[in-house]
Amino acid sequence: MYLDSAKKQEIFGQYGKSATDTGSAESQIALFTYRIKHLTEHLKKNHKDFATARSLTKMVGRRRKLLKYLYVNDIERYRAIIKALGLRK
């Protein structure tokens, strides 16, 4: 499996406030980014997998909403997570 609990703990520890911080916007954005990258690679090999393409689109939308939330409420946290994840915006 590509995303086990150890990998989630690593992502939350690196981008969240602690290893068990699953609710902060930064940790959720980092997790969505990891999953989006994985699904993008999957779709490069399996371009007819329409269910995965739809879920990828929904996930990108959820990440966009979280980024917008950070942009409106705390611009410094937004800039830090964009820089840390290498997202362009």
Protein Blocks (a to p, Z undefined) as FASTA:
>chain_A
ZZdfklmmmmmmmmmmbfklmkbmklmmmmmmmmmmmmmmmmmmmmmlmklmmmmmmmmm
mmmmmmmmmmmmommlmmmmmmmnopaZZ
